Amino acid sequence: MKTLQDPKQLDSAIENLEELQSKFSKNKPLIFLDFDGTLAPIVENHEDAGMDDETRKIVKKLSQKYAIAVVSGRGLSDVRDKVGLTDIYYAGSHGFEIAGPNNFEKDNEEAEKMLPVFNEIEEILQQKLRVIDGVRFERKKFTLAIHYRQVAEDKISEFHEIIENEIQNYPKLHKGDGKKVVEIKPNIDWHKGKAVNFLRKELSEEENPFSIYLGDDTTDEDAFREMENGIGILVGEHADDSYADYRVENIEEVKQFLNSLL
Ligand SMILES: [Mg+2]
């Protein structure tokens, strides 16, 4: 069982590279990488995030030696475009959508059944929210994002009310609130940890293949917990304690660590 620790108490992966390398030489790891905050800097504007050429080169080289998957909260096509490498695996939308080389594709089956429901609610909300100016819809495959950054302050409570009234009729949907955006998602228990376990089976013949997971956020904790036979590395820190085994300080150290695997 992995235990929770204060991130500051975690050993540095960089300071323990030799010890880690000897582990990896005995067990060739599967490598799982978060995107935002791990491969690419966190930026003000979500759309502007990108990884630099050096990181892309390192990941590409790694992929010639190891099985690699990028696991992100972003939609699949979004994260795939941003990384831009064809011979690795991707888990988008926290793992609802998984894809890989040779046209490998696997969507969450329960979520897939929800697609007609998404189409229905999108149409209804488009219509009902017409009374409010500045609402912008963004449809990802398994998430309907409704942005209200441009909505007048005195209209915001009405905006939420309209959505909440409608969503009540759909127990299989969940309304989440982000920064000036409402996200409607399938009400399904699925997270990065489950996505990683699915991929571990897919990427290895072994029952319980040795794995490494690097991530920076609370949603990565679900994956760290699954690293029973493996190593979780927290990038920087988030607001809570962590199930990771090691830490690196920042993206530069992520690069340094990944380079050491080559
Ligand atoms: Mg992240």
Boltz pocket constraint, residues with backbone or C-beta under 6 A from the ligand:
constraints:
  - pocket:
      binder: B
      contacts: [[A, 34], [A, 35], [A, 36], [A, 37], [A, 38], [A, 215], [A, 216], [A, 217]]
      max_distance: 6.0
